[in-house]
Amino acid sequence: MRTTIILIIFIIILSINYSNQTDPPLGTSSVTFVFDVTGSMHDDLLQVIQGATHIYNATLRREYAIYDYILIPFADPDVGPILKTRDPNRFQRGLQDLIVQGGGDCPEMTITAIKLALEQSLPNSFIYVFTDARSKDYSLGDTVLKLIQEKQSQVVFVMTGDCGDQNHIGYQIFHKIAATSSGQVFTLHKQQVSEILNFVQHSIQTRKVNLLVIDKIKRNKQNYTLAVDSKLLEFTISVSGANPQVTLIDPSNKTLNQRSWFTRLLRLKEVYILNVKHPMIGEWKIQVISSSAHSIRITGLSRLTFRHGFSSNLITDLIRTHRQPIQGTLTYLTIEINSQDNIRNAEQIELIDLFGNVLINEKLQINLIHPTLYSTLRKFEPPVKSFFFYIRLSGIDSNGHRFQRLSSTALTSYIPLKPIVNVDSNSIEIKSNISYKIQCHIQSQLPYQVQWLKNGQLISISNYSTHITTVEYLIDQPTEINDEGLYICNVTSTSGYDIGEINVNILASPPFIQTIPSKSLFALIRSTISIDCLVQSTKDYKLNWKQELSSSILIEPSESRTRIFENGTLILINIQKSDDDSVFVCIANNEGGETQERITIYVQEIPYVYVYPQTIMYSNEWNITLTCVGTAGIPRPLLIWRQQNHTNPMELSSKIQVNNGILTIVMATKDDEGFYECIGTNIAGEDIKTAQLIYVEPPIVSTENSHILVSPGHDIDLKCNVIGEAYPDIRWFRGNEPVSSFLCTQKVSTL
């Protein structure tokens, strides 16, 4: 037994291909060793440790689709620790760290260890169990059988003992696991070691397709047929039972002998394994004889494989199917061929039990949209849960030859569980008038119906397929009166029902706010203003005022210049120029949320204007300029000129020009005489200032005598007559020098 285990592991690990990939590539597998570490296995473990270096060196020369390898030690009651690695040095250290001890009672925790192996291994993996005892935890058998159907992995038992009772359920469960997974149970002796090595190697290579899996519960002589197609490169026959004999007859009706036509991998008292490479295409006859209950496995190496799925409706994608059928429910079976080029047609499927009996036979039809898919012509009722079965696919390959393939593991119908309903929270709060979707999350193995109830009243009903795992109900524009209460998501399928409950509390609407004045307020400088904030709310609320510095920054208003009253009124004292364009925000909060209303302050000041000169006397064709300046006013006043007693501004022309408050009259005449008003105006008010234009004619001056003779020392009067409007300014000059003293009477000046 010790040497047996070493060499078996040696051949298995030869198949491992190490790479730097971190994620398993699609289609790769694990090789997993489940090892009994009780005291009776001590010598065997020592042999494994001694051979570990040779195993590693051998792996470097082989390339197969094995991704990693796993070691799971077990005893009673302990299982583990699990070693899962791609590093051969780490694996070797793991072996060296194992300690074999104990083992007082014979049964061990084998099934628990196999369960862990299936869970840790990749799908379609190879699991080898090494033990010399039956299982103690056989009650976990159904769990392991379910995992085999999910993971589609093969379990092979290499045994050197059985605790003395092969009829015990703890031993028989090994055969059931092997039969379901297309594995076998081998009982070995030391002298048989060298002959089993080739089979272990071939068991990894030929796991790609199953051709025949049958268990016989009694001794018999049985003939079988095997359809060999052009895609089948080789096949291996393995018979485990007492005194097995195998006879091969090829399609030409020739009985084959070992020397010429096949390779005998193992010939023992209870095991017979042979391999045929490049077999003749056609129907082979195989005769198997055993003097006890026995198992027969025929596997092949081929590129022609298939996947399957069960569904209640015809589908176009295996994702929407189940690997196992539902007990008591009519179902379609859909087959997907791995490549359309491999076959000409898929004709039928058969469901075959573990003993080779055909339970169901159904014809297939091709899917016209997806030519790699074939479905049964009709629905059928699958076998009951107690029957395990393989799927056998028959058809014609691309070269016109008949082919047959079996599913990788046996299957059984399952009784679906009732739906399971979960909700994110049993109590939620949603805002009034804001639509909201409540959800329930559903796990169901069958199509199901969802009823939504509100306070016991049905409000919605819908049907869903199994791949829909979340359903929603829209509460549209909810109100406290109409939509608050207990919502129930009632999920029902033919297997039962479950409910999810959600208490929905409708929060009050956020407060409604109105400022008076609304949006904006014009305030005179140095005045005091008040702003009312009116709030409507069905629930208690809090109110506050803030001043806005930017769109995202709110600060408390100045305490020295503001007052906030309980009724929501804001008083702003002594308005300043710096308050112009300030934004104040009224904020109200209740359980439903927050509302803000903004109002902008625009500061105003009554204009003040100044006109200069205020009086101008002019004569004909003078150019006259009057200037008006706004010295105060917010906003900046608009300056216009008009003639007194006129309502409209002065009309501009080539003679009358106004620019920035400056009035220019070109070539003025007497008609331009009068009062002119400058009006400064803004939204706060206006200011008016007046200027006067007085028209005067130039004075006419005359003298009585232009030349007068006078004796020295005598007095003389020099008279000038002045004619002009108003009172002319009269001056006398002697030469260029002004005369300081003279007498003026009306229109007469005497010197």
MIVEXRO-650332 format. One record per residue (C-alpha): x, y, z; residue in one letter. Coordinates in steps of 0.1 Angstrom, whole numbers, plus 5000, padded with zeros to 4 digits. Each point is the difference from the previous one (the first is absolute). Example, Ala and Ser with C-alpha at 12.3 -4.5 7.8 and 13.67 -1.06 7.14 Angstrom:
% residues 2
512349555078A/501450344993S/
//
This chain:
% residues 751
500050005000M/502850245009R/501749974966T/496650014983T/499150345013I/503450154991I/499849894964L/496450104996I/500750355012I/503150004978F/498049944969I/497250245010I/502350305006I/501849934967L/496950164984S/500450345018I/501150294978N/501450295020Y/499550354987S/500050365012N/496350054996Q/498150125031T/496549914988D/499349644988P/499749994962P/496749884987L/499849624998G/502849935025T/499749765029S/501449925034S/501649675012V/499049955036T/501349755025F/497849905030V/502449815024F/499349805031D/502650105027V/499049755027T/502749785014G/499549714977S/501050234970M/503450105016H/502249794977D/498250114969D/500450375009L/503749965005L/500349854965Q/498150304985V/502350255017I/503149814987Q/498750014964G/498950365000A/503250134984T/499749754971H/496450104996I/500950374996Y/502849934974N/497549794980A/497550284998T/502450234981L/499949764971R/496249984996R/497450244987E/496349935008Y/497150225008A/500549965038I/500050335018Y/500849925036D/500149725025Y/498649975035I/500849785030L/497249945026I/501149785030P/497249845021F/499649785030A/497449985028D/498850255009P/502350254984D/500150104963V/502750234986G/501850234999P/499550044962I/503150064979L/499150164966K/503050114980T/501750014966R/503450015016D/501549655001P/502450095028N/497150125021R/498249674993F/503049805010Q/500350195033R/496449945006G/500549634997L/502950015024Q/497950195025D/497449735001L/499949795032I/498449665000V/498649885033Q/497049865018G/497449804982G/498649795029G/496649944983D/500049914964C/497450244983P/501450344991E/498750344989M/500449914963T/496850164986I/500850345017T/503450004984A/498549924966I/497550285004K/502850245006L/501949864970A/497050074977L/499650355014E/503650094997Q/500649844966S/499250164966L/497149854980P/500849694980N/502849905024S/501649675010F/499749905037I/501849705014Y/499249865034V/502649795018F/498749815031T/499949665017D/496750065018A/496350064993R/498450335007S/498650115033K/498250314987D/498049824972Y/497050225009S/501650274979L/499749784969G/497150194985D/501950335003T/503049854982V/497849864973L/498450344994K/503550164998L/501149744975I/497150104977Q/500950375004E/503849974996K/499949704975Q/503249865016S/501149645001Q/500749825033V/502249695000V/500649795032F/503349825005V/499549775031M/502049765020T/497449915025G/496250025008D/499749955038C/498949644992G/496550074987D/499550104964Q/496249995004N/500150285025H/498450334988I/503350175009G/501749794974Y/497249994974Q/499850384999I/503549994983F/498549794972H/497150244996K/502350304999I/502249834974A/497049894979A/498550355000T/503350164991S/501049754974S/502949895023G/500749665014Q/501049825033V/503349814998F/501249765027T/503849954996L/502849795013H/503750085000K/500949764972Q/497650174976Q/501750345001V/501949994968S/497049904979E/497650285012I/502350304990L/498950014963N/496450015009F/500450305023V/501750194972Q/497349904975H/497350095025S/501150364998I/500450014962Q/496749844992T/497850185024R/498950224972K/497149784989V/498049725016N/498849724977L/498549745023L/499450005038V/498349695015I/499949845034D/498849645003K/498849885034I/500549634993K/502249774981R/499249964963N/501149984965K/499050314979Q/500450124965N/500350374992Y/500350204968T/502250304995L/499650254972A/503550114989V/499950324979D/502650194980S/500650255029K/500949735025L/503849965002L/500149725026E/498049835027F/500749845033T/498049725016I/500249965038S/498249715018V/500149985038S/498749675015G/500949655008A/501749814971N/499250244973P/500349904963Q/499750234970V/499649894963T/500250254972L/498449954965I/500750284975D/497650124973P/501449744976S/498849735024N/503649915009K/500849915036T/503050195012L/502949875020N/502350215022Q/503249954981R/498850144967S/497250255007W/499850145035F/502150075031T/499249845033R/500650265026L/499149795030L/499049645005R/499349915036L/497749765018K/497550285005E/501050264973V/500349974962Y/500950324981I/500950014963L/500550284974N/499450014963V/501750274980K/498750114965H/497149765001P/498249904968M/497050214993I/496749825004G/498049795026E/502249805024W/498749715021K/501349975035I/499449705023Q/500650045037V/500049715025I/500450035038S/499349765028S/498750275023S/498450345000A/502250224978H/500350344983S/500850084964I/501450334987R/500850084964I/501650344994T/501550164969G/502250274987L/498050224976S/499350364990R/496349934997L/498450095033T/496750155011F/498450205028R/496349995011H/497350185019G/496449955011F/497350274996S/496350045000S/500050184967N/502149984969L/503050225003I/502950144979T/502650025028D/501049735025L/500550285026I/496249995004R/499949635008T/500649785030H/502649725000R/497549785018Q/496349964992P/497250085025I/498249695013Q/496449984990G/500350294975T/499849954962L/503350124985T/501950044967Y/503649884998L/502350214979T/503449884987I/502850234989E/502749844978I/503450145006N/500550064963S/497650004971Q/502849864977D/500249685021N/496649864991I/497549984972R/497049955023N/499049925036A/497149754999E/499049905035Q/500750005037I/499549715024E/499950025038L/501849695013I/500149895036D/503249885017L/499349644990F/499750074963G/496250014997N/498450264977V/497550205020L/499050264974I/500650034962N/499350334982E/500650124964K/501950334995L/499450304978Q/502650264989I/499750365009N/499950194967L/501550325015I/502749835020H/501049684981P/502249875029T/496849965021L/497649714999Y/496949965021S/497649725006T/496950014978L/497750015030R/500050045037K/500449685022F/499949925036E/503549915014P/500749705023P/499250055036V/502750125024K/501049655012S/501249904965F/503450124989F/500550014962F/502450084973Y/499150194968I/501049804969R/500150214968L/499949824966S/500450144965G/502050014968I/503550165000D/501250234972S/501349704980N/496849825001G/500849755028H/497849935030R/501250145034F/499049975036Q/501150215030R/499049995037L/499850295024S/503150045022S/498149905032T/496749855010A/497050235008L/496949985020T/496850205001S/499750245029Y/497050125020I/500250384998P/500050195033L/497450265006K/501050364990P/502150205024I/499150375003V/502350275015N/499650375003V/502750265006D/498250145030S/496749925018N/499350375006S/500850294977I/499250374999E/499350174967I/499350364991K/496650124991S/499250064963N/503449854990I/499549674981S/501849705016Y/500549634991K/499849745027I/501749674993Q/500149645011C/502849764990H/498949654991I/501749664997Q/497849764982S/500749684981Q/496750024982L/498150284982P/498150205025Y/497250255005Q/500450325021V/497050165017Q/500550345016W/497650085028L/499650345018K/498349985034N/498549664990G/498650124966Q/501449864967L/501650274980I/502149824974S/500549654986I/502749884975S/501749684988N/503849964998Y/502549744988S/502749865023T/502850224987H/498250315012I/501350045036T/498750355009T/496550144996V/498850355006E/496950195007Y/499750374992L/498450225026I/499250304977D/499850345016Q/499449865034P/497850185026T/499649935037E/496349944997I/500049774970N/503349815000D/501249955036E/499849665016G/501249634998L/501049874965Y/500349624995I/501849844972C/498449664997N/502049764978V/498349674989T/501249714979S/498849644997T/502449915028S/498750245026G/500050375009Y/501950255021D/499350375008I/502050315006G/498650285021E/500850374997I/498650275023N/499950324980V/499950335018N/499250304978I/501850305013L/498250334999A/500750224970S/502850255005P/498750345012P/498750244975F/501650345003I/499150354987Q/501850315008T/498350345000I/501150184980P/500949724976S/503449954984K/501350355003S/499650325021L/501050364993F/501150195031A/501050365005L/503450065015I/500050055038R/496549855002S/498749705020T/498349724981I/498049695010S/499649684980I/497349745009D/500549634995C/496749824999L/500249625005V/497449734993Q/500749665015S/497949715011T/502649905026K/502150205025D/502850204984Y/503050215008K/500750334984L/503250204997N/501550284979W/503449994984K/502050244978Q/501549864968E/503650064992L/500049774970S/497949734985S/501449755025S/500850215031I/497450135024L/500950205032I/498250145029E/498850364994P/501650285020S/498550005035E/500650385004S/497850094970R/497449724998T/497149875021R/498249674994I/496649965015F/498249675008E/497450064973N/502849994974G/500450384995T/503550134993L/500850365009I/503150164983L/501050335017I/501850304984N/500449894964I/503550084987Q/501450024965K/501949675008S/496649835003D/499350044963D/499549664982D/500149815034S/498049685000V/498249885031F/498649645002V/497049895020C/500549635009I/497249775014A/500549635010N/497549735009N/500249624999E/499450004963G/503050224992G/501250354996E/498850294979T/501850334993Q/498850324986E/502350284990R/499550384998I/502450254987T/500450355015I/500550294975Y/501150325019V/498650334987Q/500950375005E/498150314988I/502050194974P/501650345006Y/501150214970V/502050324997Y/499850254970V/502650264991Y/499950284991P/496650065012Q/499650334980T/501450094966I/499550334981M/500749964964Y/499750174967S/499149894966N/501949704985E/501849925031W/500949645009N/498649915034I/501049715023T/498149895031L/501449725022T/497949775022C/501749765024V/498449725021G/501850015034T/497949745017A/497549724992G/499849625000I/499649874975P/501950264980R/497550264988P/499150064964L/500650374990L/497750174975I/499550364990W/496750164992R/498750364997Q/497950115029Q/496349944996N/500849724974H/499349645009T/502249844974N/503850014999P/501650234975M/500249874965E/503549964988L/501150174968S/503050154985S/499350305021K/499049835033I/502449745013Q/500049815033V/502849775011N/500549865036N/498050285015G/501650294980I/497550214980L/501550194970T/498050254980I/501850104968V/499550354985M/497450105026A/497350264991T/497650195020K/497549714996D/502349795022D/499550245030E/498349855030G/500349745029F/501549664994Y/499649715024E/502449715007C/498249705014I/501949725017G/497849695004T/500249635013N/497549765015I/500350175033A/498950354987G/501250314982E/501750335006D/499650314978I/502350304997K/499450314978T/502350234979A/498950334983Q/501050134967L/499650384995I/500350154966Y/501450354997V/500650234970E/503550174998P/499850375013P/500350294975I/502450285011V/500150354986S/501750335009T/498850364993E/503350114987N/502849794988S/502550295004H/500050275026I/502450295005L/500650125035V/502450265016S/502349885026P/498750035035G/496349994989H/497549735009D/498249804974I/497249744999D/500449714977L/496749824994K/499249664984C/496649884993N/499349625006V/497149824985I/499649635011G/497949745019E/500349985037A/502850205015Y/503150004981P/503350005016D/501550344991I/503750085003R/502250294989W/503649984989F/502650264994R/502249844974G/500449655014N/499650115036E/496649965017P/498550315015V/499049945035S/497550285006S/497050094979F/496350075002L/497449774984C/496450094996T/497449804981Q/501449944966K/502550305005V/503549995013S/501850335009T/503650035007L/
//
